[in-house]
């Protein structure tokens, strides 16, 4: 995995290659049954409340801790190019999807490209203010996101059949 932070441009870039065809990795990023299996870093679990994957749609989910604590978040999808990319805003929220203005909002752009039977996922996460980027880094984003992507690796390793 390639993880870099550009403080000047207020962005994080992550590149990760997976040993599955693009259509299956696309499904892992866009279908709730699959997202809930890997999105949260262990020992936390992701639990989707609602998902409308489409332009103008949103994903509201909780990361549920081992003692039942919940950290709510939402993704609002702005642009989707099927099997190629999607982008939108990501924010912390309450269980009803109301954005928490005291925490940073990020703009995600996720791109998918296939080479033989592997898929490269390239993610760019931008912030309006440098302080927002610093806050996310200090909250442990790199460690948490790395752990979540490793969850996806483990699912792939144990015969990850994405044909749902």
C-alpha positions, 0 to 999 in steps of 0.5 A, spaced: 500 500 500 502 507 498 499 512 503 502 519 502 500 526 505 501 532 502 500 538 507 501 543 502 495 541 498 491 538 504 490 531 501 491 524 503 493 519 497 492 512 498 493 506 492 492 499 494 492 493 489 487 487 490 488 480 487 481 480 484 478 483 478 475 490 477 468 488 477 469 484 484 473 490 487 467 495 485 462 491 488 466 490 495 466 498 495 459 499 493 454 494 496 452 494 503 453 487 504 460 487 502 462 494 505 459 491 512 464 485 512 471 490 511 470 497 512 471 498 519 478 496 523 478 490 527 475 489 532 470 494 530 465 492 525 461 497 520 454 496 520 450 500 514 443 504 516 442 506 509 445 506 502 443 509 496 449 508 491 447 513 486 449 520 484 445 524 489 445 518 494 448 517 500 451 511 505 449 512 512 453 507 517 456 506 524 463 503 526 461 499 532 466 498 537 467 491 541 463 494 547 457 497 543 459 504 542 458 507 535 461 512 531 456 514 525 458 517 518 455 518 512 458 519 505 454 523 499 455 521 492 456 526 487 459 523 481 459 515 479 462 512 473 461 505 474 467 500 474 471 506 474 470 511 479 466 515 484 467 521 488 463 525 494 463 528 501 465 524 507 463 526 514 461 524 521 454 525 523 449 522 528 445 516 527 440 520 523 445 522 518 445 530 521 453 532 519 457 533 525 460 540 524 465 540 529 469 534 525 472 535 518 468 533 512 473 530 506 472 530 499 473 523 496 475 521 489 476 513 488 478 510 482 479 503 479 483 500 474 484 493 472 491 489 470 489 482 468 486 479 474 488 485 479 485 491 481 488 498 483 484 502 487 487 509 487 484 514 493 484 521 493 482 525 500 482 532 500 480 537 506 478 544 506 483 546 511 490 544 513 487 543 520 482 538 518 487 534 515 491 534 521 485 532 525 484 526 521 491 524 521 491 525 529 485 521 530 488 515 527 486 515 520 492 512 517 492 506 522 484 505 521 484 505 514 490 500 513 486 495 518 480 496 514 483 495 507 487 489 510 480 486 512 478 486 505 485 482 503 483 477 509 476 476 505 479 475 499 484 470 501 478 466 504 475 465 498 471 471 497 466 470 492 463 477 491 457 474 486 451 476 491 
